[in-house]
Amino acid sequence: MSATQDYLDRYETSLMGVFGRPQLVLDHGAGVWVWDVEGRRYLDLVGGIAVNALGHGHPALVAALSKQVAEAVHVSNFFTTPGQIALAEQLLEVAEAPQGSAVFFANSGAEAIEAAIKVARRTGRTGLVAAEGAFHGRTTGALALTHKEAYRAPFEPLLPGVTHVPYGDVEALRAAVTQETGAVILEPIQGEAGVLEASADYLRAAREITSAAGALLVIDEIQTGIGRTGSWFAFQRAGIVPDAITIAKGLGGGVPVGALIALGPETAQLLQAGQHGTTFGGNPLAAAAGLAVLETIRSEGLLAKVAALGTWFQDRIGQIEHPLLTGVRGVGLLQALTLAEPVAAHAVTAARAHGIILNAVSPTALRIAPPLIITEAELDVLCDALPAILDEAAAAAADERTQP
Ligand SMILES: *Cc1c(COP(=O)(O)O)cnc(C)c1O
């Protein structure tokens, strides 16, 4: 029996089956590469789902975390630490937050969303408006905002008062926002729905509609934030100031950390002492990770690099001719290759055999969200292999049709 087989058998008898059978058993990484337990190397273009912003083993992250582990991993929120304060200040700076803004640290994206829901409730209004196709997490509050039926249905009834509107439709949003609406929550790019970008005009209209109705505008930057699209936050291209931003994935470079950034004193003061809390949120280890990620994005000029790589990648993919490949969409290092047939899952399997990790974000779209430190040469590994991967995906799909 192979080492992988052995581990997966043990996995199946010890872990809850919510993720299905894992694709690989990994034991370490370096930069944008990861290795499985049999010593096979893979180019990781999924980056832990847009999490490993600095890849694996980045010296800045290793140094910051090693130092912090030796000093203090955790102290609880009865106390604060210099790192926690510094990270909050830096997040306010990169968010271009007005005076009186404030940060609440959590441990994950869903928890940042939960904090946003509680802030919205404190407006005294119980309505929430989210978009069709939205993904805001799996905890029971966040799940009420997530749109996918298969995720929701087994857990209904969910938090009441949520309306979903077609993403990108200004008039539908205007019609849904009423005097009962506490908050509108939107992703600037819907990652889980297949990397669908809202126009800057839509985001500006959302700002105008919520302001007019006295509702909060919460922008979910959990996937798109912290440089993923070539700016600190994807909403910044629209030139708006939301009332709150949720972040998580890339912020800790792999260490779990999430945050709600409330912009402006009115929103920042909605949650009063005792009305929310967390044991782990913003602990010294998480803060050190966040500070190392922000500092490295600055010192390595990653925002400009990510923006340029995104454009380069789209041009490069545009030159590939293959009957299955219909296009590429996205911004910076959040991109999806679109397929003419629903063979994305087969393409993921074929790519793995080529030593490349991709994500089938829908049956007809392959997502990449690699570390921000990736190079053109590394992205070229995918571009060079793509025609063969797509041929193999087509062949596997044809096989499946003839032998059901
Ligand atoms: C991943 C994600 C979440 C949920 O984050 P978790 O850390 O998995 O709880 C919420 N919103 C968006 C846009 C995400 O991509």
The ligand as a Gaussian input file, in Angstrom:
#p B3LYP/6-31G(d) Opt

LIG

0 1
 C      -13.407000      31.994000       2.452000
 C      -14.412000      33.074000       2.479000
 C      -15.234000      33.272000       3.607000
 C      -15.194000      32.358000       4.805000
 O      -13.937000      32.324000       5.404000
 P      -13.564000      31.099000       6.399000
 O      -12.213000      31.492000       6.922000
 O      -13.543000      29.855000       5.572000
 O      -14.591000      31.062000       7.448000
 C      -16.120000      34.324000       3.580000
 N      -16.211000      35.149000       2.522000
 C      -15.435000      35.002000       1.430000
 C      -15.559000      35.961000       0.300000
 C      -14.519000      33.940000       1.363000
 O      -13.774000      33.763000       0.267000

